[in-house]
Structure formats: C-alpha cells, structure tokens
C-alpha cells in the first residue's frame, strides 16, 4: 500500500487514518497523536500556528517513510500534519503505523515522529498570554 501523507488546514481524523491502514495481515497498529497543550516552557499557551513548505515537506515525509520501511517491515503507514491556527486540545500530527508485530510498530512510529520533528520544514509559533515566538517542533 502506498503511504498516506496529508498536510492540511482541516482537523485530523484519527479514525479515518486507522481505518485506511487496517488490514487482516497486520498484527500491530501504533498511533502517535500530538495535541496542542496549554503550556510550554513556563508560559500559558493560547494557541499554536503552524507553517509548512508543503512541496518539500511532502517529499521529506515520503523519504522518511521509505527509510523506515528499510528498517522495519511496515505494511501500511499514514502521516497527517495540520498547519494554520490550532486551538488547545486539537491534534497537530497523527502517525499511524501497521506492522506484523507490535514491537516493530512502536519502533517505527517513534522513528517517524522523531525524524519528522527534526527534519521536515514545518514550523510552530506559540502564541502565549505574554507574547509569541517561533519554536522547535
């Protein structure tokens, strides 16, 4: 199955992503969901704004998935990331990985989120009660 990669301003749909990667042949599905929290580094966060270089982000996410597939037997994978303004409690990123066994799914999912956060051109601005600033992801 081709990987699912979504970059969108619309709310993310975890159930749809899980349904898209579910299959009788997989034994483990691991989901990571990053949500907007109301605090960061001692500040009260009001909301976040994400910006993305879409074309490059799509390519880099595809490359990350390709590398993960070399390391683990990933049957199916979906990565969705929001951009624009996100309110407290909204999902900013969802990664769903399906593999034959649970251990592989956990390892692959951790690799995917960690690598995405450190390499993909998606930027986050925290808007707090005492100002705003662009921060690492």
Secondary structure, 3 states (H helix, E strand, C coil): CCCEEEEECCCCCHHHHHHHHCCCCCCEEEEEEEECCCEECCEEEEEEEEEECHHHHHHHHHHHHHHHHHHCCEEEEEEEEECEEEECCCEEEEEEEEECCHHHHHHHHHHHHHHHHHHCCEEEEEEECCEEEEECC
